């Protein structure tokens, strides 16, 4: 299974009286997300389904990625909430019959822990805002036995 991990783009600052879950992407966050998705598209990377956290900034990021990549299926899941365990989204991904290419959109530190889990690594990974990581995972039974294919950050695209 090919797994694309995308952290949401830059979001508005937390404001008093407003829920963290409602924070929207900034213009920079939208621009960075679109740039990373376009770079993935040039590499012919198109997920069959995009799973997203229920938080607004992740949903907006997933919608931008879906539009650029031509993915028609976007599904919200609590398994991508910031406080979820990485094993929860892995189980959900494995339960998708016929799906071999998937994207997950979420938050730090959850996505960093997910990368660590998929790679069965002892080191920590920090996923930058609007960065995308591609991991190829092994079978759907047991541990993921993942392999890192590439990692793309908006900062690198702007320099190119």
N, C-alpha and C positions, 0 to 999 in steps of 0.2 A: 504494500500500500504506500502510495506517495502522500505525504502529509505536508501541507504548507501551513506554517505558523505565522500569523500576522498580528502584531501588536497594534492597538488602536493608535491613531495619530494624535498629535498634540490637542489637548482639550482645554476648555475654559478653566480658569482658576476656581477653586471651591469658594462659594459665596455663602454668607450667613443667611439662614432661612431657606436655603435651596438644597435639595437632596444631592448627594454625590452621584447618585444613579442617573440624574437628569443632565449632567454636564455634557455640553455639545462640543463637537470638534471646532477648533479655530480655523480660520482660512488657511493658515500654514499647515495645520493637521490634515485638512482636505487635500491641499496641494501635494504634500509629501506622500500621502496614501495613494493618490492618483499616479504619481511618478513611479512609485515602487510597483504598482499594479501594471503600469504600462511596460516597465522593464521585464516583468514576469511574462507578459503577453508576447513581447518580442522573442522570448525564449520558448514560446509555444506552451506555456503552462496554463492549463485551464482545469479547475476543479469541477467535479461532478456535483458537489454540494458544498456549501459554506455553512459551518456551524458558528454561531456567534453568542457571546455573552449577552444577557438581557439588558446590560447597561447601555445607555443611549450612545455614548461615544464609540462603543464597539459596534453597535448596530449601524451607525452612520459609516464607519470604516468598512464593514462588511458590504453595505449597499454600494459604496464606491467601487470596491474590488469586484463585486458581482457585475456591475455595469461595464467596467473596463474589460474584464476577462470573459464576459458573455456567459456567466453562470446563472442559470434560471432558478436554482433551488437554494434558498437561504433559510436556515432553521435556527431558532433561538433555543438555547439550552442552559440550564442552571449548572451544568457540568463545567462551564467556562466562567462562572462567577469568580471573583478574585480570591474567595476563601475556599474554593473547591479543591479536592485532591486530584492530582494528575491522573490517577488510576480511573477516575470517574469518566473523563472524556475518552480515554483509551477504550474502555468497555463500550461506550456509546459508538465509537468509530467502528469497532469490531462487529457490532451488531447490525451494520448496514450491509445487507446482501447486495452483491454486484457493484459496490462502490469501491473503486481502487484509487481514486484521486480525490482528496478532500482538503479543505482549508478550514482552519480554526482561527477565530478572531477573539482576542481577549486582552488580558491585563498582566502587568508585572505585580508581584513576583511569580504569579501562577504560571505564566508561559515559560519562564526560565526553569521552573521546577518541572514542567512538562517536557521540555527539551532534555533536561537531565534524566528524567524517567525513561523517555523513549530511547535515549542513547545508552542507558544503563551506566551512566557516568558518575564518577565521584566528585567531579568539579562542578562549580556553579556557573550558570549562564545568565547573563543579563540581556534581555531583549529590549532594544531601544525603541522609542516611539516610531511607528510606521515602518519598522523593519520587518522583513520577511525571511523565514528560514525554511529550507526544504530538507525533509528527512524521509528516507525510504525505510519503512519498517518491515520486519519479517512477518511471519504468520500471525493469524488472528487468535491463536491459542497460546496462552501463557504470556511470557514477557515479549515486549515488542522487538528486541534485537535490532534497534535502529542504526542507521548509518547517516551521518551528516553529508548532504550533497552540496549545499551552498547556503550563504547568508548574505542578505542584501540590505543595506541601510540607505535611507534617503540622502544622507550626506555624500555617499559615494556616487550617486547618480548625478547630483548637482555638479560635481567636479568633472564628470565625464563629459 
